[in-house]
Amino acid sequence: MERTLVLCKPDAVQRGLIGRIIARLEAKGLKVVAMKMLRVAPALARQHYQAHVEKPFYAQLEAFITSSPVVAMVLEADGAVEIVRRLMGPTNSLQAPPGTLRGDHGISLTMNLVHGSDSVESAQREISLFFAEDELHDYTLSTEAWV
């Protein structure tokens, strides 16, 4: 089984879309193995977005991700990273097709509702930033045989 990190970003929290996002992810067959609401501190933002810290748009990205609480979750499934990436749609919500989370609800490039790890390696690194090992839960869903 593969795990990935998903963040419902500040715009998803402020617009009351957390439940819809989680419902879409669960309906696809992804299992929630950890979840919490937290405020992203600037230091955590820098660690999480380390690849973008030197880019000109980073200040705006940090200001956004630290502006309101986020809901962080770890999802599990065979191919979880790719499944979540396809459900989210392209980073720029204005280019995301209908039927994706960003295409249906996103409003801009920066305010694009969700973050999902872009690789298994990134997922492992990102999960460790947001969750301690004892916050990740192994369990079996009764529906696993059907999904």
Secondary structure, DSSP 8 states (H G I E B T S, - for coil): -EEEEEEE-HHHHHTT-HHHHHHHHHHTT-EEEEEEEE---HHHHHHHTGGGTTSTTHHHHHHHHTSS-EEEEEEEETTHHHHHHHHH--SSGGG--TTSHHHHH--SSS--SEEE-SSHHHHHHHHHHH--GGG------TTGGG-
